[in-house]
Amino acid sequence: MKYSPIAPIALLQDLHQHKLLGDYHLVLAHDILEHQDAYRELFRELRQKYSELFVILDNSTIELGKPMKVRDLLVAAHVVDADCIVIPDVLGKAKETVEAAWDFWKDYKRHENLPLMAVPQGKTVIEHVLCSRLLRQVPLVDYWGVPRNLANRFGTRQDSLLMQELGYGDKYNGVDNVHMLGMSKHFEDDIKCAKLSGVMGIDSANPCVLGQDNILLSKVSNPPHLQRGDYWTQTHHTLETRDNIQFVRDALNGM
């Protein structure tokens, strides 16, 4: 099982130099556009190192407050040679998420055929399920992102109707195509879900944010989510960040 640290490019470069990056990444499109040369070089080196490198391009909707233009997303995708692109979604709103997906597709279909990752949303688990059924109709949706707000709202992303609908866990359909988007307030549940059959991995900035504030995951029973503060300007990792990355990877692999 895989963990993708979310970090500014300078910190990612520092982690790479210390052999702390793996072969699974979710990266933010808006940050790539701001640092194209640095991202291009980093991911060129990672692809040379890892023959099975998998890169998810996030659309940065949360960070920017609105979806990016498709052409800008595609520039970012080609910089890192992304394997799939996350479709814009609307937090907690199923109908608006489906509408946003189709609005995206209308423009996307004229430019690209990279696989897409859909993110079901809703106020209830049933709404998430219905949203996922409608999103299946969008062409090129080969991957699924399960949002952390599902766990924050209901306490878990595990054993839900949505997971059964997507075909993983006990209903595993033989295809690894599910990604856990971010870590929730329930760390143990995040790890359990990320270890389910069919799940590729999970991303989060929080283990690194905590580490940069000298907090060890191994020393707290329920890790807090800190404000990022100046995190996006930091350039060198702390020993705690290194240990936190390893702690998550060990937890995912049952160590």
C-alpha positions in Angstrom: 0.0 0.0 0.0 1.2 3.5 -0.9 1.5 6.8 0.9 2.0 10.1 -1.0 3.3 13.0 1.1 1.8 16.4 0.1 4.4 19.1 0.3 5.9 22.2 -1.4 8.2 21.4 -4.3 11.4 22.5 -2.3 10.5 20.1 0.5 9.7 17.3 -2.0 13.1 17.8 -3.6 14.7 17.6 -0.2 12.8 14.4 0.6 13.8 13.0 -2.7 17.5 13.7 -2.0 17.2 11.7 1.2 15.4 8.8 -0.5 12.1 9.5 1.3 9.9 9.7 -1.8 8.3 6.5 -3.2 6.6 5.5 -6.5 3.2 6.9 -5.7 2.3 10.6 -5.8 -0.6 13.0 -5.8 0.5 16.4 -6.9 -1.3 19.8 -7.0 -1.8 21.3 -10.4 -1.5 25.0 -9.3 1.8 24.4 -7.6 3.2 22.6 -10.7 2.3 25.6 -12.9 4.2 27.9 -10.5 7.3 25.6 -10.5 7.3 23.8 -13.8 11.0 23.3 -14.2 11.5 22.0 -10.7 8.6 19.5 -11.0 9.7 18.4 -14.4 13.1 17.6 -13.2 11.9 15.9 -10.0 9.5 13.6 -11.8 11.9 12.9 -14.6 14.3 11.5 -11.9 11.5 9.6 -10.1 10.5 7.9 -13.4 14.1 6.9 -14.0 14.2 5.4 -10.5 10.8 3.8 -10.4 9.5 1.9 -13.5 6.0 1.7 -12.0 5.7 5.3 -10.8 2.1 6.4 -10.5 1.2 10.1 -10.5 -2.3 11.5 -9.7 -2.8 15.1 -10.7 -5.2 16.9 -8.3 -7.1 19.8 -9.8 -6.4 22.2 -6.9 -10.1 23.1 -6.6 -9.9 23.2 -2.8 -6.7 25.3 -2.8 -7.9 27.8 -5.4 -11.6 27.8 -4.5 -12.7 27.1 -8.0 -11.8 24.6 -10.8 -8.8 25.3 -13.0 -9.1 25.7 -16.7 -8.7 22.4 -18.5 -5.8 23.7 -20.6 -3.9 24.7 -17.5 -4.6 21.3 -16.0 -3.2 19.6 -19.1 0.0 21.7 -18.9 0.5 20.5 -15.4 -0.3 16.9 -16.3 2.3 16.9 -19.0 5.0 18.5 -16.8 4.8 15.5 -14.4 3.6 13.0 -17.0 0.5 12.3 -14.9 -1.3 8.9 -15.1 -4.7 10.3 -14.2 -6.4 13.6 -13.5 -8.9 14.2 -10.7 -12.2 15.7 -11.9 -13.5 18.7 -10.1 -16.0 18.0 -7.3 -18.1 20.1 -4.9 -17.7 19.3 -1.3 -20.8 17.5 0.2 -22.9 18.2 -2.9 -23.8 15.3 -5.2 -25.8 17.1 -7.9 -23.3 19.9 -8.2 -20.4 17.4 -8.4 -22.0 15.6 -11.3 -22.7 18.9 -13.1 -19.0 19.9 -12.5 -17.8 16.6 -13.9 -19.8 17.0 -17.1 -18.8 20.7 -17.5 -15.2 19.5 -17.2 -15.7 16.7 -19.7 -17.2 19.1 -22.4 -13.9 20.9 -22.6 -11.6 18.0 -21.7 -12.8 15.7 -24.6 -11.4 18.2 -27.1 -7.9 18.0 -25.8 -6.9 14.8 -24.1 -7.6 11.2 -23.4 -5.8 10.6 -20.1 -7.8 8.5 -17.6 -9.8 10.5 -15.0 -10.4 10.1 -11.3 -14.0 10.8 -10.1 -14.8 11.9 -6.5 -18.3 11.1 -5.4 -19.8 13.6 -3.0 -23.0 14.0 -1.0 -24.5 14.7 2.4 -25.3 11.0 3.1 -23.7 7.7 2.1 -26.7 7.1 -0.2 -26.0 10.4 -2.0 -22.4 9.4 -2.4 -23.5 6.1 -3.9 -26.0 7.8 -6.3 -23.3 10.3 -7.2 -20.9 7.6 -8.1 -23.4 5.9 -10.3 -23.9 9.1 -12.3 -20.2 9.7 -12.4 -19.6 6.3 -14.0 -21.3 7.7 -17.1 -18.5 10.2 -17.6 -16.1 8.9 -20.3 -12.6 8.0 -19.2 -13.4 7.6 -15.5 -11.1 4.7 -14.6 -10.2 5.7 -11.1 -12.1 6.8 -7.9 -11.1 9.1 -5.1 -12.8 8.6 -1.8 -12.9 12.0 0.0 -11.9 12.4 3.7 -15.0 14.3 4.4 -16.9 10.9 4.3 -14.9 9.8 7.3 -15.1 13.2 9.0 -18.8 13.1 8.7 -19.6 9.5 9.4 -16.5 8.3 11.3 -15.3 5.9 8.6 -14.7 5.3 4.9 -14.8 1.6 5.6 -17.7 -0.9 5.3 -19.8 1.7 3.6 -22.3 1.3 0.7 -20.0 3.5 -1.3 -17.1 1.1 -1.0 -19.3 -1.8 -2.0 -20.6 0.3 -4.9 -17.0 1.0 -6.1 -16.1 -2.6 -5.8 -13.4 -2.8 -3.2 -12.9 -4.3 0.2 -15.1 -7.4 0.5 -16.5 -6.6 -2.9 -13.1 -6.3 -4.6 -13.5 -6.4 -8.4 -9.9 -7.3 -9.1 -8.9 -3.8 -10.2 -6.7 -1.5 -8.1 -8.3 1.9 -8.9 -9.3 3.6 -5.6 -7.4 6.3 -3.9 -8.1 7.7 -0.4 -8.1 11.5 -0.8 -6.4 12.9 2.3 -6.3 11.8 5.9 -9.3 12.4 8.1 -9.8 13.0 11.8 -9.8 9.2 12.2 -6.2 8.0 11.5 -6.8 4.4 12.3 -9.8 4.2 9.9 -7.7 5.9 7.2 -5.0 3.2 7.6 -7.6 0.4 7.6 -9.3 1.7 4.5 -6.0 2.3 2.6 -5.2 -1.4 3.2 -8.4 -2.7 1.7 -8.2 -4.8 -1.5 -8.5 -2.5 -4.5 -7.2 0.6 -2.8 -4.0 2.0 -4.4 -3.0 4.3 -1.5 -3.6 7.5 0.4 -2.2 11.1 0.3 -1.9 13.7 3.1 0.2 16.7 4.1 -0.7 16.2 7.8 2.1 13.7 8.7 4.6 16.2 7.2 3.0 19.3 8.7 3.1 17.6 12.1 6.7 16.6 11.6 7.8 20.1 10.6 6.3 21.2 13.9 8.4 18.4 15.6 5.4 16.2 16.5 5.8 12.5 16.1 2.8 10.4 14.9 4.1 7.5 17.0 3.7 9.6 20.1 0.0 10.7 19.7 -3.0 8.4 19.8 -5.2 10.5 17.5 -3.1 12.9 15.4 -4.4 16.5 15.3 -4.7 18.4 12.0 -2.6 21.5 12.3 -3.0 24.7 10.3 -0.4 24.6 7.5 0.9 28.1 8.5 4.2 28.7 6.6 4.4 25.0 5.6 4.3 25.8 1.9 7.4 27.9 2.1 9.6 25.3 3.9 12.6 23.7 2.2 14.1 21.1 4.5 12.5 18.2 6.4 12.9 17.6 10.1 13.8 14.2 11.6 10.2 14.0 12.8 8.9 14.4 9.3 11.2 11.6 8.1 9.9 9.4 11.0 6.3 10.3 10.3 6.5 9.3 6.7 8.1 6.0 7.6 5.5 5.5 10.4 2.6 5.9 7.9 4.3 3.5 5.4 4.9 0.9 8.1 1.3 1.2 9.3 0.0 0.6 5.8 2.2 -2.4 5.4 1.2 -3.9 8.8 4.5 -3.3 10.5 
